[in-house]
């Protein structure tokens, strides 16, 4: 797997940024911690030095210079291993006792380099930087100090510990980020592979879902849903294309044969008007199918949509009045049951959809039936329906009749292209309405439920 792609992954870059922020915070916290530890150690040393100065001052006060010299020499000689220094100096700075070679003249408190005498010590103390405290006494000055080696050692350990902790945490974060980025890249590669397969025509390919519930899984679920929809649309397009080819072939073949017959009749000197009229009718039916397909395509694409507030009851009343004579000629009765309802929609589309529903009922309900156009306000929404008392449609076929060019066995004997309800479905989808076919007991009810 390409490491450049992994290092460019979101997870790795997020961990890298988090590691950098952590290091900055750690440095700031380390500076504070270092200062606190150093100050604590120096404070402890100062307290110890202060105690020793007070003790020696008391000895000097009680036993004088001679007693202090004895006490200092005993103190220095008794130390097995020492990082301490102590000395008594007269007013001229001359050493009277202790292991300090010379008065460091460091003031009351301070850090200074001190030379330590090595004669007379069982173990020599290191020379170096000392933390010194002084106290003026009669006839001289007491100096007591402690080596800063221990403080420096602790400081180095604190710094080393902070650095080790920071490096460890940062490397761990980068390793975790690299691992997460690798896992994400595996999923993305699988996703890309599935999309490549789809682009090559394999509409059954789907993005694998790991089931971890992360963002990539959610994206994969959405993509699979879209791929399912794409496969459905492609399948519908193929079925529609096949259906169009089938439905166009019959009138086109009949028109072609009719024109051949007309040409033959003209060649024989006979009247070809009947053959030409038949071909004209077949071409008209062919043109009607093409127009219906184009209307559905325009509706589905949203072209020429003019949404505006309209009175749905008035629209339904106009359609009913238009088709009432047609229903009467077919031996049917067309009724209206309309409440005053208003929606936001495209008037032309809705007129076409309702006309198709009424025409569909007139064509298939049969003589002696009643067709009812109704509109109702139900809650925040509006329902427009066309109900007939005919034979209805079997439940197993109710969704199929909404597909373009589908015709049930009972409908094959009647005129039509199988596009009427497909157009109604396209209009419903464009308006966000729910199209539902239900049993009217007897008959069929087709309802359009518009949202509020």
C-alpha positions as a LaTeX table, in Angstrom:
\begin{tabular}{lrrr}
\hline
Residue & $x$ (\AA) & $y$ (\AA) & $z$ (\AA) \\
\hline
Unk1 & 0.00 & 0.00 & 0.00 \\
Unk2 & 1.28 & 3.47 & $-0.92$ \\
Unk3 & 2.77 & 5.04 & 2.22 \\
Unk4 & 2.40 & 8.53 & 0.78 \\
Unk5 & $-1.36$ & 8.01 & 0.62 \\
Unk6 & $-1.39$ & 6.73 & 4.20 \\
Unk7 & 0.62 & 9.66 & 5.51 \\
Unk8 & $-1.80$ & 11.98 & 3.71 \\
Unk9 & $-4.78$ & 10.32 & 5.37 \\
Unk10 & $-7.05$ & 12.38 & 7.59 \\
Unk11 & $-6.48$ & 10.16 & 10.64 \\
Unk12 & $-2.67$ & 10.32 & 10.32 \\
Unk13 & $-2.66$ & 14.08 & 9.76 \\
Unk14 & $-5.04$ & 14.57 & 12.69 \\
Unk15 & $-2.76$ & 12.54 & 14.96 \\
Unk16 & 0.28 & 14.43 & 13.63 \\
Unk17 & $-1.34$ & 17.75 & 14.46 \\
Unk18 & $-2.45$ & 16.42 & 17.84 \\
Unk19 & 1.11 & 15.23 & 18.49 \\
Unk20 & 2.52 & 18.66 & 17.64 \\
Unk21 & 0.00 & 20.38 & 19.90 \\
Unk22 & 0.78 & 17.87 & 22.64 \\
Unk23 & 4.51 & 18.58 & 22.31 \\
Unk24 & 3.93 & 22.32 & 22.58 \\
Unk25 & 1.74 & 21.83 & 25.66 \\
Unk26 & 4.26 & 19.38 & 27.09 \\
Unk27 & 7.12 & 21.86 & 26.62 \\
Unk28 & 5.16 & 24.58 & 28.38 \\
Unk29 & 4.13 & 22.20 & 31.16 \\
Unk30 & 7.71 & 20.92 & 31.33 \\
Unk31 & 9.07 & 24.42 & 31.80 \\
Unk32 & 6.62 & 25.00 & 34.64 \\
Unk33 & 7.35 & 21.59 & 36.20 \\
Unk34 & 11.10 & 22.07 & 35.82 \\
Unk35 & 10.95 & 25.46 & 37.54 \\
Unk36 & 8.79 & 24.05 & 40.32 \\
Unk37 & 11.07 & 21.05 & 40.94 \\
Unk38 & 14.18 & 23.22 & 40.87 \\
Unk39 & 12.70 & 25.76 & 43.25 \\
Unk40 & 11.56 & 22.98 & 45.60 \\
Unk41 & 15.03 & 21.40 & 45.69 \\
Unk42 & 16.75 & 24.75 & 46.24 \\
Unk43 & 14.26 & 25.59 & 48.99 \\
Unk44 & 15.04 & 22.29 & 50.73 \\
Unk45 & 18.76 & 22.94 & 50.43 \\
Unk46 & 18.31 & 26.45 & 51.80 \\
Unk47 & 16.38 & 25.18 & 54.80 \\
Unk48 & 19.13 & 22.68 & 55.55 \\
Unk49 & 21.86 & 25.29 & 55.15 \\
Unk50 & 19.91 & 27.72 & 57.36 \\
Unk51 & 19.66 & 25.07 & 60.09 \\
Unk52 & 23.39 & 24.39 & 59.96 \\
Unk53 & 24.23 & 28.11 & 60.02 \\
Unk54 & 22.04 & 28.60 & 63.07 \\
Unk55 & 23.69 & 25.64 & 64.79 \\
Unk56 & 27.21 & 26.93 & 64.09 \\
Unk57 & 26.17 & 30.44 & 65.12 \\
Unk58 & 24.97 & 29.11 & 68.45 \\
Unk59 & 28.24 & 27.24 & 68.93 \\
Unk60 & 30.18 & 30.39 & 68.09 \\
Unk61 & 28.10 & 32.40 & 70.51 \\
Unk62 & 28.61 & 29.87 & 73.31 \\
Unk63 & 32.19 & 28.67 & 72.68 \\
Unk64 & 33.71 & 31.49 & 70.70 \\
Unk65 & 36.02 & 31.16 & 67.70 \\
Unk66 & 37.99 & 28.26 & 69.19 \\
Unk67 & 34.86 & 26.21 & 69.83 \\
Unk68 & 33.56 & 26.93 & 66.31 \\
Unk69 & 36.88 & 25.81 & 64.76 \\
Unk70 & 36.73 & 22.55 & 66.67 \\
Unk71 & 33.10 & 21.98 & 65.71 \\
Unk72 & 33.79 & 22.70 & 62.01 \\
Unk73 & 36.80 & 20.40 & 61.86 \\
Unk74 & 34.84 & 17.62 & 63.54 \\
Unk75 & 31.93 & 18.17 & 61.12 \\
Unk76 & 34.14 & 18.00 & 58.05 \\
Unk77 & 36.09 & 14.98 & 59.33 \\
Unk78 & 32.93 & 13.04 & 60.23 \\
Unk79 & 31.47 & 13.10 & 56.72 \\
Unk80 & 31.96 & 9.78 & 54.88 \\
Unk81 & 30.94 & 11.19 & 51.55 \\
Unk82 & 30.09 & 14.83 & 51.40 \\
Unk83 & 28.72 & 17.32 & 48.98 \\
Unk84 & 28.75 & 19.87 & 51.74 \\
Unk85 & 31.15 & 22.67 & 52.40 \\
Unk86 & 31.58 & 24.79 & 55.50 \\
Unk87 & 34.08 & 27.35 & 56.64 \\
Unk88 & 34.90 & 30.05 & 59.17 \\
Unk89 & 36.73 & 33.13 & 57.93 \\
Unk90 & 38.01 & 36.16 & 59.82 \\
Unk91 & 37.22 & 39.72 & 58.93 \\
Unk92 & 40.13 & 39.77 & 56.46 \\
Unk93 & 38.84 & 36.70 & 54.64 \\
Unk94 & 41.44 & 34.33 & 55.98 \\
Unk95 & 40.31 & 30.74 & 56.52 \\
Unk96 & 40.12 & 29.71 & 60.16 \\
Unk97 & 38.43 & 26.30 & 59.80 \\
Unk98 & 36.41 & 24.08 & 57.47 \\
Unk99 & 36.93 & 22.54 & 54.05 \\
Unk100 & 36.53 & 25.73 & 52.03 \\
Unk101 & 39.87 & 26.85 & 50.66 \\
Unk102 & 38.79 & 30.51 & 50.44 \\
Unk103 & 35.90 & 32.74 & 51.22 \\
Unk104 & 33.72 & 32.65 & 48.05 \\
Unk105 & 32.31 & 36.09 & 48.92 \\
Unk106 & 28.91 & 35.08 & 47.56 \\
Unk107 & 26.81 & 37.41 & 49.66 \\
Unk108 & 24.13 & 36.14 & 52.03 \\
Unk109 & 22.78 & 33.57 & 49.56 \\
Unk110 & 23.88 & 32.55 & 46.13 \\
Unk111 & 25.50 & 30.07 & 43.81 \\
Unk112 & 29.22 & 30.20 & 43.41 \\
Unk113 & 32.17 & 28.09 & 42.48 \\
Unk114 & 34.06 & 26.92 & 45.55 \\
Unk115 & 37.44 & 25.20 & 45.93 \\
Unk116 & 37.32 & 22.39 & 48.48 \\
Unk117 & 40.30 & 21.37 & 50.56 \\
Unk118 & 41.23 & 17.72 & 50.16 \\
Unk119 & 43.72 & 17.26 & 53.01 \\
Unk120 & 42.48 & 15.42 & 56.00 \\
Unk121 & 39.37 & 13.99 & 54.35 \\
Unk122 & 38.79 & 10.26 & 54.16 \\
Unk123 & 36.75 & 10.84 & 50.98 \\
Unk124 & 37.17 & 14.04 & 49.02 \\
Unk125 & 34.19 & 16.24 & 48.16 \\
Unk126 & 33.82 & 17.37 & 44.56 \\
Unk127 & 34.73 & 20.90 & 43.58 \\
Unk128 & 32.15 & 22.77 & 41.61 \\
Unk129 & 29.12 & 25.00 & 41.91 \\
Unk130 & 27.63 & 25.24 & 45.39 \\
Unk131 & 24.58 & 26.83 & 46.88 \\
Unk132 & 26.03 & 28.93 & 49.69 \\
Unk133 & 24.65 & 30.72 & 52.69 \\
Unk134 & 26.60 & 33.05 & 54.99 \\
Unk135 & 26.12 & 34.48 & 58.46 \\
Unk136 & 28.13 & 37.21 & 60.07 \\
Unk137 & 29.49 & 36.33 & 63.53 \\
Unk138 & 31.70 & 38.17 & 65.93 \\
Unk139 & 35.17 & 38.41 & 64.48 \\
Unk140 & 34.36 & 36.76 & 61.17 \\
Unk141 & 31.91 & 35.04 & 58.88 \\
Unk142 & 30.40 & 31.56 & 58.68 \\
Unk143 & 29.85 & 29.99 & 55.24 \\
Unk144 & 27.87 & 26.80 & 54.71 \\
Unk145 & 27.00 & 25.32 & 51.32 \\
Unk146 & 25.82 & 22.29 & 49.48 \\
Unk147 & 26.81 & 21.01 & 46.09 \\
Unk148 & 24.27 & 21.55 & 43.31 \\
Unk149 & 25.21 & 18.20 & 41.73 \\
Unk150 & 22.11 & 16.54 & 43.21 \\
Unk151 & 19.91 & 19.38 & 42.01 \\
Unk152 & 21.47 & 19.21 & 38.54 \\
Unk153 & 21.01 & 15.44 & 38.45 \\
Unk154 & 17.35 & 15.75 & 39.33 \\
Unk155 & 16.95 & 18.51 & 36.75 \\
Unk156 & 18.47 & 16.31 & 34.05 \\
Unk157 & 16.21 & 13.43 & 35.03 \\
Unk158 & 13.14 & 15.67 & 34.93 \\
Unk159 & 14.10 & 16.97 & 31.50 \\
Unk160 & 14.91 & 13.46 & 30.28 \\
Unk161 & 11.66 & 12.10 & 31.67 \\
Unk162 & 9.61 & 14.84 & 30.02 \\
Unk163 & 11.39 & 14.34 & 26.70 \\
Unk164 & 11.02 & 10.56 & 26.87 \\
Unk165 & 7.35 & 10.85 & 27.76 \\
Unk166 & 6.73 & 13.37 & 24.96 \\
Unk167 & 8.55 & 11.33 & 22.33 \\
Unk168 & 6.81 & 8.12 & 23.45 \\
Unk169 & 3.35 & 9.65 & 23.39 \\
Unk170 & 3.99 & 11.38 & 20.06 \\
Unk171 & 5.31 & 8.21 & 18.43 \\
Unk172 & 2.38 & 6.26 & 19.85 \\
Unk173 & $-0.05$ & 8.85 & 18.47 \\
Unk174 & 1.61 & 8.72 & 15.06 \\
Unk175 & 1.51 & 4.92 & 15.11 \\
Unk176 & $-2.19$ & 4.97 & 16.02 \\
Unk177 & $-2.84$ & 7.57 & 13.34 \\
Unk178 & $-0.94$ & 5.50 & 10.80 \\
Unk179 & $-2.95$ & 2.42 & 11.74 \\
Unk180 & $-6.26$ & 4.27 & 11.55 \\
Unk181 & $-5.24$ & 5.83 & 8.26 \\
Unk182 & $-4.32$ & 2.39 & 6.93 \\
Unk183 & $-7.70$ & 0.96 & 7.97 \\
Unk184 & $-9.47$ & 3.91 & 6.37 \\
Unk185 & $-7.39$ & 3.54 & 3.20 \\
Unk186 & $-8.32$ & $-0.14$ & 2.94 \\
Unk187 & $-12.00$ & 0.82 & 3.10 \\
Unk188 & $-11.52$ & 3.63 & 0.58 \\
Unk189 & $-9.67$ & 1.30 & $-1.79$ \\
Unk190 & $-12.55$ & $-1.18$ & $-1.53$ \\
Unk191 & $-14.97$ & 1.67 & $-2.18$ \\
Unk192 & $-12.97$ & 2.77 & $-5.24$ \\
Unk193 & $-12.89$ & $-0.83$ & $-6.48$ \\
Unk194 & $-16.66$ & $-1.12$ & $-6.22$ \\
Unk195 & $-17.15$ & 2.18 & $-8.08$ \\
Unk196 & $-14.71$ & 1.05 & $-10.77$ \\
Unk197 & $-16.72$ & $-2.15$ & $-11.19$ \\
Unk198 & $-19.92$ & $-0.13$ & $-11.51$ \\
Unk199 & $-18.29$ & 2.16 & $-14.08$ \\
Unk200 & $-17.39$ & $-0.94$ & $-16.11$ \\
Unk201 & $-21.03$ & $-1.98$ & $-16.14$ \\
Unk202 & $-21.28$ & $-4.30$ & $-13.14$ \\
Unk203 & $-24.34$ & $-2.80$ & $-11.48$ \\
Unk204 & $-24.39$ & $-5.57$ & $-8.87$ \\
Unk205 & $-21.13$ & $-4.33$ & $-7.30$ \\
Unk206 & $-21.55$ & $-2.79$ & $-3.86$ \\
Unk207 & $-19.27$ & $-1.02$ & $-1.41$ \\
Unk208 & $-18.31$ & $-3.36$ & 1.46 \\
Unk209 & $-19.50$ & $-2.22$ & 4.90 \\
Unk210 & $-17.26$ & $-3.20$ & 7.82 \\
Unk211 & $-20.07$ & $-2.85$ & 10.34 \\
Unk212 & $-18.02$ & $-0.59$ & 12.62 \\
Unk213 & $-20.49$ & 2.27 & 12.38 \\
Unk214 & $-17.86$ & 4.89 & 11.55 \\
Unk215 & $-18.15$ & 7.70 & 9.01 \\
Unk216 & $-16.86$ & 5.56 & 6.14 \\
Unk217 & $-19.44$ & 2.87 & 6.90 \\
Unk218 & $-22.19$ & 5.50 & 6.89 \\
Unk219 & $-20.92$ & 6.84 & 3.56 \\
Unk220 & $-20.76$ & 3.26 & 2.24 \\
Unk221 & $-24.39$ & 2.68 & 3.28 \\
Unk222 & $-25.45$ & 5.86 & 1.48 \\
Unk223 & $-23.46$ & 4.93 & $-1.60$ \\
Unk224 & $-24.95$ & 1.43 & $-1.65$ \\
Unk225 & $-28.43$ & 2.95 & $-1.40$ \\
Unk226 & $-27.59$ & 5.21 & $-4.35$ \\
Unk227 & $-26.14$ & 2.26 & $-6.28$ \\
Unk228 & $-29.33$ & 0.30 & $-5.59$ \\
Unk229 & $-31.31$ & 3.25 & $-6.93$ \\
Unk230 & $-28.97$ & 3.51 & $-9.93$ \\
Unk231 & $-29.38$ & $-0.20$ & $-10.71$ \\
Unk232 & $-33.15$ & 0.19 & $-10.40$ \\
Unk233 & $-33.16$ & 3.21 & $-12.73$ \\
Unk234 & $-30.94$ & 1.48 & $-15.28$ \\
Unk235 & $-33.16$ & $-1.63$ & $-15.14$ \\
Unk236 & $-36.24$ & 0.57 & $-15.59$ \\
Unk237 & $-34.55$ & 2.40 & $-18.45$ \\
Unk238 & $-33.74$ & $-0.90$ & $-20.14$ \\
Unk239 & $-37.27$ & $-2.18$ & $-19.64$ \\
Unk240 & $-38.67$ & 1.11 & $-20.90$ \\
Unk241 & $-36.40$ & 1.05 & $-23.93$ \\
Unk242 & $-37.46$ & $-2.51$ & $-24.70$ \\
Unk243 & $-41.10$ & $-1.62$ & $-24.17$ \\
Unk244 & $-40.80$ & 1.49 & $-26.35$ \\
Unk245 & $-39.17$ & $-0.57$ & $-29.09$ \\
Unk246 & $-41.93$ & $-3.18$ & $-28.81$ \\
Unk247 & $-44.79$ & $-0.66$ & $-28.77$ \\
Unk248 & $-43.32$ & 1.41 & $-31.58$ \\
Unk249 & $-42.62$ & $-1.59$ & $-33.76$ \\
Unk250 & $-46.29$ & $-2.57$ & $-34.14$ \\
Unk251 & $-47.71$ & 0.77 & $-35.40$ \\
Unk252 & $-44.54$ & 1.44 & $-37.36$ \\
Unk253 & $-44.74$ & $-1.94$ & $-39.10$ \\
Unk254 & $-48.45$ & $-1.45$ & $-39.78$ \\
Unk255 & $-47.83$ & 2.03 & $-41.16$ \\
Unk256 & $-45.00$ & 0.69 & $-43.33$ \\
Unk257 & $-47.20$ & $-2.10$ & $-44.69$ \\
Unk258 & $-50.06$ & 0.34 & $-45.22$ \\
Unk259 & $-47.86$ & 2.64 & $-47.24$ \\
Unk260 & $-46.60$ & $-0.32$ & $-49.30$ \\
Unk261 & $-50.21$ & $-1.30$ & $-49.95$ \\
Unk262 & $-51.09$ & 2.27 & $-50.88$ \\
Unk263 & $-48.16$ & 2.44 & $-53.27$ \\
Unk264 & $-49.23$ & $-0.84$ & $-54.87$ \\
Unk265 & $-52.82$ & 0.41 & $-55.25$ \\
Unk266 & $-51.61$ & 3.66 & $-56.81$ \\
Unk267 & $-49.43$ & 1.66 & $-59.23$ \\
Unk268 & $-52.49$ & $-0.41$ & $-60.22$ \\
Unk269 & $-54.56$ & 2.73 & $-60.67$ \\
Unk270 & $-56.82$ & 2.09 & $-57.69$ \\
Unk271 & $-57.86$ & 4.49 & $-54.91$ \\
Unk272 & $-55.26$ & 4.34 & $-52.07$ \\
Unk273 & $-57.10$ & 6.68 & $-49.70$ \\
Unk274 & $-58.17$ & 3.93 & $-47.29$ \\
Unk275 & $-54.63$ & 2.49 & $-47.01$ \\
Unk276 & $-53.17$ & 5.97 & $-46.54$ \\
Unk277 & $-55.75$ & 6.79 & $-43.83$ \\
Unk278 & $-54.91$ & 3.57 & $-41.98$ \\
Unk279 & $-51.20$ & 4.38 & $-42.15$ \\
Unk280 & $-51.94$ & 7.90 & $-40.98$ \\
Unk281 & $-53.81$ & 6.52 & $-37.96$ \\
Unk282 & $-50.93$ & 4.17 & $-37.13$ \\
Unk283 & $-48.43$ & 7.04 & $-37.39$ \\
Unk284 & $-50.72$ & 9.15 & $-35.19$ \\
Unk285 & $-50.70$ & 6.41 & $-32.55$ \\
Unk286 & $-46.90$ & 6.23 & $-32.91$ \\
Unk287 & $-46.66$ & 10.00 & $-32.47$ \\
Unk288 & $-48.93$ & 9.81 & $-29.41$ \\
Unk289 & $-46.62$ & 7.26 & $-27.76$ \\
Unk290 & $-43.56$ & 9.39 & $-28.46$ \\
Unk291 & $-45.31$ & 12.50 & $-27.13$ \\
Unk292 & $-46.31$ & 10.67 & $-23.96$ \\
Unk293 & $-42.74$ & 9.45 & $-23.40$ \\
Unk294 & $-41.41$ & 12.97 & $-23.92$ \\
Unk295 & $-43.98$ & 14.41 & $-21.50$ \\
Unk296 & $-42.96$ & 11.92 & $-18.83$ \\
Unk297 & $-39.28$ & 12.73 & $-19.43$ \\
Unk298 & $-39.93$ & 16.47 & $-19.13$ \\
Unk299 & $-41.91$ & 15.99 & $-15.92$ \\
Unk300 & $-39.24$ & 13.77 & $-14.36$ \\
Unk301 & $-36.48$ & 16.23 & $-15.31$ \\
Unk302 & $-38.40$ & 19.15 & $-13.80$ \\
Unk303 & $-38.35$ & 21.12 & $-17.04$ \\
Unk304 & $-41.02$ & 23.81 & $-17.50$ \\
Unk305 & $-42.37$ & 23.38 & $-13.98$ \\
Unk306 & $-44.45$ & 26.35 & $-12.80$ \\
Unk307 & $-45.40$ & 25.84 & $-9.16$ \\
Unk308 & $-48.07$ & 28.21 & $-7.88$ \\
Unk309 & $-51.03$ & 28.19 & $-5.46$ \\
Unk310 & $-54.11$ & 26.68 & $-7.16$ \\
Unk311 & $-57.65$ & 25.61 & $-6.30$ \\
Unk312 & $-57.55$ & 21.83 & $-6.61$ \\
Unk313 & $-61.33$ & 21.47 & $-6.27$ \\
Unk314 & $-61.93$ & 23.86 & $-9.17$ \\
Unk315 & $-59.39$ & 22.01 & $-11.31$ \\
Unk316 & $-61.05$ & 18.66 & $-10.54$ \\
Unk317 & $-64.51$ & 20.12 & $-11.29$ \\
Unk318 & $-63.34$ & 21.31 & $-14.73$ \\
Unk319 & $-61.90$ & 17.89 & $-15.61$ \\
Unk320 & $-65.07$ & 16.14 & $-14.47$ \\
Unk321 & $-67.25$ & 18.44 & $-16.61$ \\
Unk322 & $-65.00$ & 17.78 & $-19.61$ \\
Unk323 & $-65.15$ & 13.98 & $-19.28$ \\
Unk324 & $-68.81$ & 13.69 & $-18.20$ \\
Unk325 & $-70.09$ & 13.32 & $-21.82$ \\
Unk326 & $-67.38$ & 10.74 & $-22.54$ \\
Unk327 & $-68.43$ & 8.70 & $-19.50$ \\
Unk328 & $-72.08$ & 9.00 & $-20.48$ \\
Unk329 & $-71.34$ & 7.69 & $-23.99$ \\
Unk330 & $-69.59$ & 4.71 & $-22.35$ \\
Unk331 & $-72.68$ & 3.95 & $-20.25$ \\
Unk332 & $-71.11$ & 5.27 & $-17.05$ \\
Unk333 & $-71.83$ & 7.99 & $-14.54$ \\
Unk334 & $-69.22$ & 10.55 & $-13.48$ \\
Unk335 & $-69.79$ & 12.16 & $-10.06$ \\
Unk336 & $-67.92$ & 14.74 & $-8.02$ \\
Unk337 & $-67.45$ & 14.89 & $-4.25$ \\
Unk338 & $-65.24$ & 17.92 & $-3.79$ \\
Unk339 & $-64.20$ & 19.95 & $-0.78$ \\
Unk340 & $-62.63$ & 23.32 & $-1.39$ \\
Unk341 & $-58.91$ & 22.52 & $-1.36$ \\
Unk342 & $-55.82$ & 24.46 & $-2.37$ \\
Unk343 & $-52.27$ & 23.28 & $-2.94$ \\
Unk344 & $-49.05$ & 24.58 & $-4.42$ \\
Unk345 & $-48.49$ & 22.86 & $-7.76$ \\
Unk346 & $-48.16$ & 22.98 & $-11.53$ \\
Unk347 & $-51.66$ & 23.37 & $-12.96$ \\
Unk348 & $-50.87$ & 21.89 & $-16.37$ \\
Unk349 & $-49.25$ & 18.78 & $-14.89$ \\
Unk350 & $-52.10$ & 18.20 & $-12.44$ \\
Unk351 & $-54.72$ & 18.63 & $-15.17$ \\
Unk352 & $-52.91$ & 16.06 & $-17.29$ \\
Unk353 & $-52.56$ & 13.62 & $-14.37$ \\
Unk354 & $-56.24$ & 13.89 & $-13.34$ \\
Unk355 & $-57.37$ & 13.59 & $-16.96$ \\
Unk356 & $-55.33$ & 10.40 & $-17.30$ \\
Unk357 & $-56.90$ & 8.96 & $-14.12$ \\
Unk358 & $-60.44$ & 9.73 & $-15.28$ \\
Unk359 & $-59.76$ & 8.45 & $-18.79$ \\
Unk360 & $-58.19$ & 5.31 & $-17.34$ \\
Unk361 & $-61.31$ & 4.69 & $-15.22$ \\
Unk362 & $-63.64$ & 5.26 & $-18.20$ \\
Unk363 & $-61.60$ & 2.87 & $-20.34$ \\
Unk364 & $-61.32$ & 0.00 & $-17.88$ \\
Unk365 & $-64.25$ & 0.24 & $-15.44$ \\
Unk366 & $-66.82$ & $-0.94$ & $-17.99$ \\
Unk367 & $-70.44$ & 0.10 & $-18.65$ \\
Unk368 & $-72.89$ & 0.54 & $-15.81$ \\
Unk369 & $-70.20$ & 1.73 & $-13.35$ \\
Unk370 & $-69.85$ & 4.94 & $-11.41$ \\
Unk371 & $-66.70$ & 7.05 & $-11.38$ \\
Unk372 & $-66.22$ & 9.55 & $-8.56$ \\
Unk373 & $-63.70$ & 12.38 & $-8.46$ \\
Unk374 & $-63.13$ & 13.65 & $-4.91$ \\
Unk375 & $-60.88$ & 16.02 & $-2.98$ \\
Unk376 & $-60.45$ & 16.13 & 0.77 \\
Unk377 & $-58.47$ & 18.07 & 3.37 \\
Unk378 & $-56.92$ & 15.49 & 5.70 \\
Unk379 & $-54.89$ & 17.06 & 8.48 \\
Unk380 & $-52.26$ & 19.33 & 7.01 \\
Unk381 & $-52.41$ & 17.57 & 3.63 \\
Unk382 & $-54.80$ & 17.21 & 0.71 \\
Unk383 & $-56.02$ & 14.03 & $-1.02$ \\
Unk384 & $-57.26$ & 13.92 & $-4.61$ \\
Unk385 & $-58.75$ & 10.59 & $-5.71$ \\
Unk386 & $-60.57$ & 8.90 & $-8.57$ \\
Unk387 & $-62.73$ & 5.90 & $-7.60$ \\
Unk388 & $-64.63$ & 3.53 & $-9.87$ \\
Unk389 & $-66.94$ & 0.57 & $-9.23$ \\
Unk390 & $-65.42$ & $-1.59$ & $-11.96$ \\
Unk391 & $-63.50$ & $-4.87$ & $-11.68$ \\
Unk392 & $-60.45$ & $-3.17$ & $-10.13$ \\
Unk393 & $-56.85$ & $-4.37$ & $-10.34$ \\
Unk394 & $-55.44$ & $-7.41$ & $-8.50$ \\
Unk395 & $-53.24$ & $-6.39$ & $-5.58$ \\
Unk396 & $-50.21$ & $-8.14$ & $-7.10$ \\
Unk397 & $-50.40$ & $-5.89$ & $-10.18$ \\
Unk398 & $-51.10$ & $-2.53$ & $-8.55$ \\
Unk399 & $-47.46$ & $-1.44$ & $-8.45$ \\
Unk400 & $-46.67$ & $-2.91$ & $-11.85$ \\
Unk401 & $-49.34$ & $-0.84$ & $-13.65$ \\
Unk402 & $-47.41$ & 2.29 & $-12.63$ \\
Unk403 & $-44.46$ & 1.19 & $-14.79$ \\
Unk404 & $-44.27$ & 2.63 & $-18.28$ \\
Unk405 & $-45.80$ & 0.41 & $-21.01$ \\
Unk406 & $-47.04$ & $-2.20$ & $-18.54$ \\
Unk407 & $-50.51$ & $-3.48$ & $-19.39$ \\
Unk408 & $-52.36$ & $-6.12$ & $-17.45$ \\
Unk409 & $-53.99$ & $-9.02$ & $-19.23$ \\
Unk410 & $-57.43$ & $-7.48$ & $-18.73$ \\
Unk411 & $-56.29$ & $-4.21$ & $-20.34$ \\
Unk412 & $-54.70$ & $-5.64$ & $-23.47$ \\
Unk413 & $-58.02$ & $-5.75$ & $-25.32$ \\
Unk414 & $-58.56$ & $-2.00$ & $-24.92$ \\
Unk415 & $-56.81$ & 0.87 & $-26.59$ \\
Unk416 & $-53.88$ & 2.50 & $-24.84$ \\
Unk417 & $-50.11$ & 2.55 & $-24.56$ \\
Unk418 & $-49.62$ & 1.78 & $-20.88$ \\
Unk419 & $-48.19$ & 5.25 & $-20.22$ \\
Unk420 & $-51.14$ & 6.95 & $-18.50$ \\
Unk421 & $-50.41$ & 5.85 & $-14.93$ \\
Unk422 & $-46.64$ & 6.22 & $-15.49$ \\
Unk423 & $-47.27$ & 9.88 & $-16.25$ \\
Unk424 & $-49.44$ & 10.21 & $-13.13$ \\
Unk425 & $-46.62$ & 8.72 & $-11.03$ \\
Unk426 & $-44.11$ & 11.20 & $-12.53$ \\
Unk427 & $-46.44$ & 14.12 & $-11.68$ \\
Unk428 & $-46.90$ & 12.80 & $-8.13$ \\
Unk429 & $-43.15$ & 12.49 & $-7.58$ \\
Unk430 & $-42.58$ & 16.00 & $-8.95$ \\
Unk431 & $-45.11$ & 17.36 & $-6.40$ \\
Unk432 & $-43.85$ & 15.25 & $-3.51$ \\
Unk433 & $-47.23$ & 13.46 & $-3.40$ \\
Unk434 & $-47.86$ & 9.84 & $-2.50$ \\
Unk435 & $-49.59$ & 7.81 & $-5.22$ \\
Unk436 & $-51.61$ & 4.90 & $-3.84$ \\
Unk437 & $-53.82$ & 2.25 & $-5.50$ \\
Unk438 & $-56.34$ & 0.60 & $-3.15$ \\
Unk439 & $-59.38$ & $-1.63$ & $-3.32$ \\
Unk440 & $-62.64$ & 0.38 & $-3.42$ \\
Unk441 & $-64.79$ & $-2.71$ & $-2.76$ \\
Unk442 & $-65.82$ & $-3.03$ & $-5.55$ \\
Unk443 & $-63.56$ & $-1.25$ & $-7.95$ \\
Unk444 & $-60.33$ & 0.71 & $-7.68$ \\
Unk445 & $-59.37$ & 3.90 & $-5.91$ \\
Unk446 & $-56.30$ & 5.85 & $-7.04$ \\
Unk447 & $-55.30$ & 8.58 & $-4.59$ \\
Unk448 & $-52.79$ & 11.41 & $-4.72$ \\
Unk449 & $-51.88$ & 12.60 & $-1.20$ \\
Unk450 & $-50.23$ & 16.02 & $-1.24$ \\
Unk451 & $-48.19$ & 17.20 & 1.76 \\
Unk452 & $-49.31$ & 20.28 & 3.66 \\
\hline
\end{tabular}
